[in-house]
Every structure is written in structure tokens, then in C-alpha cells.
Amino acid sequence: MHAVNEKFDQEAWLDAWTELDSSGFRFEIVAERGSEYVRNRILRKVLERERDLIAAGEAHRAALSPENYDFREAEDDPGGGVRHILLKPRRKDMLLVDGRMVVNQEGTELLRVEGRLAKNPSFWTSLVDVIREFTMLNGVRVPVSTESVAKLKFAGLSRMVVRYEYETINGHPVNRTASRSMPGPSRSR
């Protein structure tokens, strides 16, 4: 995880091992550097929020499902072997994105979700744009990166990038070659 705010020249990163199973979501920070404020008030808070959301049984609120979104094929033709599906959130929720999905031409593989959060996460944070990339590992579609840019009151634009590597998925070791081929720098999450 890496976050930066250029206006205040604040930057930090951390590497964390995470685990999700039937007993919940856990994380352990294994390396970190940079601004203590950014590490404690931004990066750790993201991990804590994910843990709390899962513990409360609320992860379904973020699902790409008809309960959360209206889906409509975009009228543009992006070419390049992909299609765009417009995502219109059914409610204002900071876990939902008002934007689009990018899928393969057949519509069978999710490649990316991009857009603006349907609800601002706080009074201090507005206009959060996100891009989440996906890939197939061990037969499961998983996120490999999330990038966000947010407008913060008094602090201007801030950026955060989270890159994911996987040791196991559903109890099975991940093919290390496939894991290394994921985009971006090597970071654990």
C-alpha cells in the first residue's frame, strides 16, 4: 500500500500480510516507511475498515450484483477486445462505484472497474476516483491493484495505490509464475 499527498509532501507505504477465511479478515504489517500520519491515519485505517466491514457481515454491500447496481451496456465501442458495462449504484454507499466495468469481448471476464465512489467516505474527503484491476488466479477472479485519487479539504489531491499478491486462494498455493506476472511493483497485501 502506498499513499502520497504532494501539497503537504507526505508519503508512506506499508506491506501487510492479509488473510481472509471463515473466521474473518486479519492483517499483519510486515514493513512500513514514511509519514507516521499517513501510515496510521490512512493506510492502517483502510485495513481496519476492511476488517470491520467483513466482521459486521457487510462485505456484500460492495458486490457487483443486481442488488447493488443497475447494469447497462455502454453505447461506445472501445474496441481492443473489450466491452464497457455502465454501473449505476442503486444507493449512495461509499463501497459502490458510479462508473463502468471493463470486460472481455465475450462479457465473461471482469478486467477492471473504474469510476467515482457513489458516496464520499467523510466530510474531509470528496470526489474519490478509483480503478480496480482484476485477473484470474487458481480459477478465481481476484483484484490485483486498486488506485484511487481523492480530493481532500485543505490538502488537495491525494493518491493511494494498493497492489495485491496471493500466496494461496481457497487453501491452494498460487502459481508463483502467474503471481509475478501481475502488473506493478512487488508488494504484499
N, C-alpha and C positions, 0 to 999 in steps of 0.2 A: 504494500500500500504506500502511496506517495501523494503528498498534498503540498501545494505551494500557493502563496499569496504574494504577488510581486509588489503591490503597493507598500506593504509593511516588511518586505524582504524576509518573509517567514517561510520555511520549508522544513519538511520532515518526512521520514519514511519509516516503515516497520515491516518486518517479516513475521508472520504468525502461522503456526500450525493450527488448523481448524479440523473439527470432527463433527459430523452430523450422523446420528443414528437414532434408534427408537428411544433412547434415554435423553435426547436433546442435542443442543449445539454447544460445543466447548471450544475455547481457543487458548493458545499459549503463545505469548510473544517471545520469539527466539532471538531477535536482533532489532535494534532501532537506533536512529540517529536523527539529529536535527532539533528543531524548536520543541521544547518541552510543552509549550502551549498547544501547538498543532498536534503533537503526539497524543496528549492527554484529552484535549477538548474536541478533537476532530476524529483522528484515526481510531483510538480506543472506543470512542462513543459509537462509531459505525459498527464495530464488532459487538459491543454491548447491546446495541439496539437490535441487531440480528438475533443474538441470543435470547433477548427478552421477547421478541416477536414470535419466535419459534416456541419458547416455553409457554406463551399465552395461547398457543394453538392458532395464531393469526397468519401464518405463512400463506394460507390460501388467498389472502387479500391481494397478493402480488401476482397470482397465477394468470397466465394468458388463457383465459377461459371466457365463455359466454356470460358467466355471472359477473365478470368484471369489465368486459369490453363489448362494444359493437364492432364488428369486423366488416370491412368493405374493401374490395379490390380497388386499387388506385387506377385512375384513368390514364396516367402516364405510362409510357412503355420504356422502362430503364434500359432494356437490352442487357447484354452481358450475361445471359443465362439466369437472371433473377427476376422476381416479381415483387411488387410492393403491396402490402396489405395495410390499409389505414386502420389505426387503433383509436377508438373514441371511448374513453373511460365512461363507465355507467355512473360514476360518483366521483366527487372530489376526494382524492386519497393520495397521500404522499408516496404510496407504494405503486401507483399507477402512472403510466406514461401516455400523454396525448401526442401521438406521433404515428409511427409505422413500423411494421415488421418487414424485414427483407428475407425472402425465402427463395429456394432454388426454383427453377422454371416450372418444375412439376408441382411445386407447393408442398413438398413432403419433408423438406429440411429447413429448419429455422437457422438463419445465418446471423441475424442482427436485429436488435430492437433499438430504435432511436427516436428521440423526441424530448418533450419538456414534461417535467413532473406535473401531474394534474392538480396538486396542491403543494404550496410552499411548506417546507419542513418546519419553519419557525418564522417569527416576526423579523428576525435578522437576516434570513436567507430567502431570496426570491429568484425567480427565473432560472431554475435548475434544468440545464440541458444534459441529457445522458445518451451514451452509446454503449450498448452491451453486446459483445461478440460471443458467438456460440460455436461449438464444434462437437463432433461425435467421438466419444472415448468409451471403449468397452461396451459399445452398443447403446450408450446413453447420451442424450444431448445435454451438454453442460456448458455453463458460462466459462469463458477463458479470459475475458477482460471487461472491465466497466470503467468508462471515462465519464467524468462529469465536470461541468463548468457552472458555477453558481455566482450570482450577483449578491454580494453581502453589503448590508447597510454600513456605511463609513469605511469599509475595507475594500470595496471594488470587487473585481473578479478573482475568484479562487478556483483552482483546478485540483481534481483528485483522480488518480489512476489506481485501479486495483487489478492486479494480474493474478490468475489462479493456476496453480499446478496441482496435479492429483497423484497421490500415492496409491490409493485404492478407490474403487467405486463399487458400491454394493458388496463390499467384502472381497473383491477380486483385485489383484495388483493391476495397475495401469501399465500398458506397454510404454516403456521409457522412451522409445524412439518417437512414438506419437506425441508423448508429452513434450519432448524437446522441440517438436516442430510447431508448437503453438506460437502465435505472434508475440512480439515484445520481449523485454528483458526477463531473465530468470528471476522470479520472485516466488516465494512460497505463500500460499494463502489457503 
